[in-house]
Amino acid sequence: MAIDRTGLAEFLRRRRESLQPEDVGVPRGRQRRTSGLRREEVATLCHMSTDYYARLERARGPQPSDQMVISIAQGLRLSPDERDHLFRLSGHNPPARGAAGEHISLGLLRILDRLDDTPAEIVTELGETLRQSPLGIALTGDRTRYTGPARSIGYRWFTDPATRQLYDPDDHRLLTRRFTSGLREVAALRGPGSRAAQLADLLLARSEEFREAWNLHEVGVPPLAVKRLVHPEVGALELTSQSLLDPDQSHRLLVFAAAPHSESHKKLQLLSVSSPQTLR
């Protein structure tokens, strides 16, 4: 399938112009003259350079990869039908819809857009972070940067020691059980040959700790009531979390909060004003 550069450029431009700052949580500002979003704003939302995005709107530049098209679709807040159209214009077949898909629903994105002052992220059933709020990035780092199996926090837990540094050591044992039981449940739900089953096979081959936990056949290990994190700049934090499920995509919006007036609340406020990740 060949890329339709002219059609792609026109579609991107029309979608950008139809979006308002309020639609994506961007401050409008008093001196704003653009009717929709600016190219640099869309580029930021899509996690790409302004030059790259501008070339697409000018019918130039390379053919975007599948992953880049997914980023553009999320950044422009496209519906599933619009996303599929974008894939075809870009010269790709649209991905399958359903639980294995990564297209975030507009409802979850609109909620996330309004959580600039709150740590939040949207994750798949395998613990792959698809999107984070600015304060979410400041708290845990950019979790969308990973590729391959490492996109799953459960996989990183057993293969990347740096992943554990963010969590209180006293909680590591329970988190090991939690990640293992969660993967077992998804693998059973999706069946042999699923991405969850493949992830389990990779971990069985790589991690003795995972093999020991897997052989316990635990399911339903509950999450920690209070998540104790150790941030490299502000130190220890105690947070609670709430989740909102999109059953069509099996995505969850995770929102973290600290008790009002607590030390953890003060540290989150400090992160919100000191980290460049919180700036639009």
Secondary structure as the mmCIF struct_conf table of DSSP 4:
data_model
#
loop_
_struct_conf.conf_type_id
_struct_conf.id
_struct_conf.beg_label_comp_id
_struct_conf.beg_label_asym_id
_struct_conf.beg_label_seq_id
_struct_conf.end_label_comp_id
_struct_conf.end_label_asym_id
_struct_conf.end_label_seq_id
HELX_RH_AL_P HELX_RH_AL_P1 ARG A 5 SER A 18
HELX_RH_3T_P HELX_RH_3T_P1 PRO A 21 ASP A 23
TURN_TY1_P TURN_TY1_P1 VAL A 24 GLY A 25
TURN_TY1_P TURN_TY1_P2 ARG A 30 GLN A 31
BEND BEND1 SER A 35 GLY A 36
HELX_RH_AL_P HELX_RH_AL_P2 ARG A 39 LEU A 45
TURN_TY1_P TURN_TY1_P3 CYS A 46 HIS A 47
BEND BEND2 MET A 48 MET A 48
HELX_RH_AL_P HELX_RH_AL_P3 THR A 50 GLU A 57
TURN_TY1_P TURN_TY1_P4 ARG A 58 ALA A 59
BEND BEND3 GLY A 61 GLY A 61
HELX_LH_PP_P HELX_LH_PP_P1 PRO A 62 SER A 65
HELX_RH_AL_P HELX_RH_AL_P4 ASP A 66 GLY A 75
TURN_TY1_P TURN_TY1_P5 LEU A 76 ARG A 77
HELX_RH_AL_P HELX_RH_AL_P5 PRO A 80 LEU A 89
TURN_TY1_P TURN_TY1_P6 SER A 90 GLY A 91
HELX_LH_PP_P HELX_LH_PP_P2 ASN A 93 ARG A 97
BEND BEND4 GLY A 98 GLY A 98
TURN_TY1_P TURN_TY1_P7 ALA A 99 ALA A 100
HELX_LH_PP_P HELX_LH_PP_P3 HIS A 103 SER A 105
HELX_RH_AL_P HELX_RH_AL_P6 LEU A 106 ASP A 113
TURN_TY1_P TURN_TY1_P8 ARG A 114 ARG A 114
TURN_TY1_P TURN_TY1_P9 ASP A 116 ASP A 117
BEND BEND5 THR A 118 THR A 118
STRN STRN1 ALA A 120 VAL A 123
TURN_TY1_P TURN_TY1_P10 GLU A 125 LEU A 126
STRN STRN2 GLU A 128 GLU A 128
STRN STRN3 THR A 129 GLN A 132
HELX_RH_AL_P HELX_RH_AL_P7 PRO A 134 THR A 140
HELX_RH_3T_P HELX_RH_3T_P2 ARG A 143 ARG A 145
HELX_RH_3T_P HELX_RH_3T_P3 GLY A 148 ARG A 151
STRN STRN4 SER A 152 SER A 152
HELX_RH_AL_P HELX_RH_AL_P8 ILE A 153 THR A 159
HELX_RH_3T_P HELX_RH_3T_P4 PRO A 161 LEU A 166
STRN STRN5 TYR A 167 TYR A 167
HELX_RH_3T_P HELX_RH_3T_P5 PRO A 169 ASP A 171
HELX_RH_AL_P HELX_RH_AL_P9 HIS A 172 ARG A 190
TURN_TY1_P TURN_TY1_P11 PRO A 192 GLY A 193
BEND BEND6 SER A 194 SER A 194
HELX_RH_AL_P HELX_RH_AL_P10 ARG A 195 ARG A 206
HELX_RH_AL_P HELX_RH_AL_P11 GLU A 208 TRP A 214
TURN_TY1_P TURN_TY1_P12 ASN A 215 HIS A 217
HELX_LH_PP_P HELX_LH_PP_P4 VAL A 221 LEU A 224
BEND BEND7 ALA A 225 VAL A 226
STRN STRN6 LYS A 227 HIS A 231
TURN_TY1_P TURN_TY1_P13 PRO A 232 VAL A 234
STRN STRN7 GLY A 235 ASP A 246
TURN_TY1_P TURN_TY1_P14 PRO A 247 SER A 250
STRN STRN8 HIS A 251 ALA A 257
TURN_TY1_P TURN_TY1_P15 PRO A 260 HIS A 261
BEND BEND8 SER A 262 SER A 262
HELX_RH_AL_P HELX_RH_AL_P12 GLU A 263 SER A 274
HELX_RH_3T_P HELX_RH_3T_P6 PRO A 276 THR A 278
#
